[in-house]
């Protein structure tokens, strides 16, 4: 397991302010856009995620396993979106508002997540109402109540997982906002004009439908 204190270059008694300063210094040194090592940059970001959070730092200091790697998951999510758009668009990628599409994907996923959590929370309330109406007079194990309790535990586990995914999406949203893209006009793009000529031919005869730009 990576030593997060070593990754930031601070000792275990470092204050929150010292950790922030060390993080800024390491980011400037290792940022890939400035010729830094991407792997070291990720280690620095991960270390800061843990040590800048009081609860996560306490657990780390106590030797507990690292929590999910939010930063890594967010970068993977953003990379996956970009690759999906790139592979689907092909050479027409230059004519697409790539960043706008990515922002739209994140917003859609956040809405889906919020809706799903709302449904789970409503079901927990409903199961509680069912349990309140259920009585058991026998001496045997109350298996029906156990089933209800198990379902509630599973739903709460799903909500906890969704809360982590919401953190990932929020961070992914911030990452995407760091970029901008100036798409080329479809009719001024050599690639688009080529697609136009293939579709209509030199004589203007229609040969098929336009691909969506």
N, C-alpha and C positions, 0 to 999 in steps of 0.2 A: 504494500500500500504506500502511495506517495506521502512523504512528509510535507504537509501543507505549510508548516512554519518555514521549513527549508526552502520550499518553492518560492515563498515571498521574501526570504532572507531576513526573517525576524525571529526573536526568541519567543519562548512560550509565555513569557510575562508581558508581551507587547500589548500596548493599549490599543483601543479601537482606532484612534487617530494615527498611531504609528503604522497600523495595518493598512489604513487607507493610503498613507503616503508611500508605503512600500509597494502597494498595488499599482499606483500611478507610475512609479518609477519603473517597475518591471514591465508594465504594458508598453511604455514608450520604447523600452529596449527590445522587446520580443514581438511587437505587433507585426504580423505578416506583411501589411501594406508598406512597412518601412524596412523590409528585408529580414525580419526576425524569423525565428524558428516557430512554425505553427504549433508543433507539439508542446514546446515550452510555454507558448502563449496560452494554450488550453489548460495546462497545469496551473498557471498563474491565476487564470479566471476561476478555475475550480477551487483553488486554495482560498481565494477571496470570498467566494460564495459561502464556504464553510466558516471561515474565521471571522467574517464580518457579521454573522448572525449569532447572537448570544446563545440561543438554544442549540444550534448545530455545533457551535464551538464546544459547548459543555459536553455534548455527547461524544464529540471527537476526542476531547481530552480524556474522557472516561474509557476510551478504547472501544466504543460502540462502532458498528459498521457504518460506513459512509451512507448518507441518505441518497436518494436518486440524484443523478447528475443532471440537474436542470439545464445548465449551460450547454452541455454536450447534446442533450436531447433537442434543445431549441435550434442549435446549429444544424443538426441532422434533419430536423423538420424543414427548416428553410432550404437546405440543400436539396431535399427531396422534392419540394415544390418547384424549385428552379429547374431541376432535371426533368420533371414531368412536363413542364411547359416547353422546355427546349426540345425534348424528344417528340412532343406532339406537333410542334410548329414547324420544325425543320428550318429551311432557309427563310421562311416567313417570320421567324423570330424577330428579325430586325424591324418589322413593321408593327409589332405588338407592344402595348404598354405593359411590359413584363412586371414592373413593380406594382402597378395598379392591380394586376391580376393576382399577384401574391398577397397583397393587402386584402383583396376580396376573399381569397381562400381562408386566410386567418380569421377574418370577421365571421365568415360562415361557420367555421369550426367552433368558434367561441360561442356563437348562438346555439349550435347543436348541443354543446357541452352544458350550457346553462339550462336548456330545456330538459336534458336528460337528468340533471341533478334535481330539478324541480319535480320531475315525475317520481324519482326515487324518494324524495322527501315526503311527497304526498302519499306514497305507498307505505312508508314507515308509519305515518299517522294512521292510515287505514288499518294496518295490521295491529296497531296498538288498540284501536277501537274493537277489532275482532277479538283480541285477547281479553279485553275487559268484559266481553259478553260470554266468554267461555268459562265454564265451571267444570270441575272434576271431583267426583265424590269417592272414587275408588282409592285403594291403597297402592296400586301399581304406579309406575312411572307415568307422569303426565306427558305422553309423547306428542300430543297435539300442541301443547304450549311450547314444547321443545322445538317443534317444527317452525312455529311462528318466530320464536327467538332466533333460530338459525337464519331464517330469511332476513330478519332485521339486521343481524350481524353482517350478512353478505351485502345488503344494501348500503350499510354504513361503510363497509370496506370499499364499495364502488364509489361512494361519495368522496372518501379520502383519496382514492386514486384520481378521481376527476379533479379534485382540488390541486393535485400535483400537476396534472395535465393543463389546468388553467394557468399555472405559473409558467409552464413551458410555452404556452400560446402567447402569454403576455410578453415574455422575453423575446419570442420569435417576432412579435409585432414590432418591438423596439429595434431588433436587428434589421428588419426589412426597411424601417423608416430611415436607416442610415444610408440607404441607396436611392438613386434616382436613375431614370432611363428616358432618353429622348428618342422615341421611335421614329423611324423614317417613314415618310408618306408613301403609302402603297404605290401610287402612280409615278413617283419619282425614283423608286427603287429599281435597280437593274433586275433584281430577282423577281419583283412583282411584274415588271414589264414582260419578262420572259414567260411568266405564268400566263399573262394576258395573251401573248402571241400564240402560245400552245393551245389555249382554250378557244380562241376565235380564228386563228390562222391568218395568213396574209390577206386572204380575200374577204375576211370578215364573217365567214360562215361559223355559226355557233356550233361548238363541239362538246360542250358539257357545262357544268356549273362551276361558279367560282368557289375556291376554297375560302374558308373564313379567315380573315386577317385578324 
